[in-house]
């Protein structure tokens, strides 16, 4: 019996107008003069916490672009040990796609992908096991889409229009037909929508 291949799952916070930039903190990503960082925080509720925990339970590792990796590596190793998300992020394997970083990487359990992105990620997918989750990393997500390597999108769509900021699906993104496989609405109006390639 063949073993189940790993899936690449994109897990991203978005506004209604598609902005993904800096949902967590005001100083998270100020590129292009972006001043609305931290927009996702007021919407966090128990439902979001529960869905995040469910996702973590089926995650065997994480895939990051350089910028998101460096941001997470500066924050999560210093979180309290009783933070369940910190425990998962710190303990599970982390794979980093970067042409500028060099090993050894500073965050424990981190590996720099070698060679062409498509080949490296295909090799990861062929290892049996749970999901490999991409957090943030917009440029990496667009590259993975172009290569046809994304198996699932979990989009946390916030009832907010910012009018500016970096978008997940920027102009020039490869087109994709998707089908909705699950949706949950939180008490704060966030729609957690799960899509897979049609």
QUIJO-V299746 format. One record per run of one state. SS is the DSSP state (~ for helix, > for strand, _ for the rest). FROM is the first residue (numbers start at 1). TO is the last residue. Records with the same first field share a line. If there is no record, write none. Layout:
SS = FROM-TO + FROM-TO
This chain:
_ = 1-4 + 6-7 + 16-18 + 20-30 + 34-40 + 44-45 + 58-58 + 79-83 + 92-92 + 98-109 + 113-116 + 127-127 + 129-130 + 136-137 + 147-151 + 159-166 + 168-177 + 186-190 + 198-198
> = 5-5 + 8-15 + 19-19 + 59-65 + 93-97 + 110-112 + 128-128 + 131-135 + 152-158 + 167-167 + 178-185 + 191-197
~ = 31-33 + 41-43 + 46-57 + 66-78 + 84-91 + 117-126 + 138-146
